[in-house]
């Protein structure tokens, strides 16, 4: 292959980010120059998402942009969109290679043997194989501060609105031994924080006779990593034992991302969620009892088929009274080949948009209250390397984003600070 520059762009979840980062390292090790996606490159790799129609639209726009930047470049499209709709992507101008989730890990080889005529797409075949797909570990590396470590992939839940099980296949995960191996590699690069990621990480280890609880215990003694975060975890899989482990931990941080999706039990049942609002409220209460300052974020979907005005109001009131820190609000998006797509009583677009705006406003109120509760307190911040208008940023253990005047000596250092007015003033030397 004569091409020697490549640009990556990823959409969607942290798993996509970890996988794209791992692939980019493979290219770098082969002598490729890594370029910004907005620059001219010989190869463009676009890692796609299908969670919403908007995500698909953004993926198409990125393909068109890459082709416009360099009409002679090779464009490889990988990930969830490629897995579910390979033919649709292959027909777009400039696309040379379309790979599903198994094929993408052979991206370099596929580009090496790429036909000069017809775009290759492996999505349909990959979907047939996904039932027995092997777990492929990945982790991100590049900002010297934080790494997203993929520990699990796929999902067996089949919520009625979601295409991820169709795109990524059955739930499968790494072993504790291999997670520790990768975590040590990350530590060896000088990174201070790991974020455990996956499609359904609470399901970790089930196929191997291991558990997520066991993984937490093993990682607790990991040397070289100061902080570990748990990314999104299903409420029914976040046991009291896991919460207690995090509360007692010297490494795991008081930061939880708990998908709720609805505060109405009728809608939760229609979504095929595996819990009710009472269980969710109990998880939040347990976290607050052991970690009063914890950050708790919730995912919510508005406008699911059959959601009445009363159902939405019940969700709004539930969230208003819940001790959470902020929301990720998603407007329901009809996805092909899901049960929800065939459900009666769809909610019109105007109503969905209004409900989204209401919950976005509630989220801002929750976040302001959370920040105000922490104002005046001391916190430990891991500073990153960005320099935006003379300021650098970092995150507290409970995920409050803070800023201070740029000081290169603070990059990748954990500093005790005093929080005020959503900004910080360093109090001590780096820890």
Secondary structure, 3 states (H helix, E strand, C coil): CCCCEEEEEECCCHHHHHHHHHHHHHHHHCCCEEECCCCCCCEEEEEECCCCHHHHHHHHHHHHHHHHHCCCCEEEEEEHHHHHCHHHHHCCCCEEEEECCCHHHHHHHHHHCCCCCCCEECHHHHHHHHHHCCCCCEECCCCCCEEEEECEECCCCCCCCCCHHHHHCCCEECCHHHHHHHHHHHHHCCCCEEEEECCCHHHCCHHHCCCHHHHHHHHHCCCCCCEEEECCCCCCCCCHHHHHHHHHCCCECCEEEEEEECCCHHHHHHCCCCCCHHHHHHHHHHHHHHCCCCEEEEEEEECCCCCCHHHHHHHHHHHHHCCCCEEEEEECCCCCCCCHHHCCCCCCHHHHHHHHHHHHHHHHHHHHHHHHHHCCCEEEEEECCCCECCEEEEEECCCCEEEEECCHHHCCCEEEEEEECCEEEECCCCC
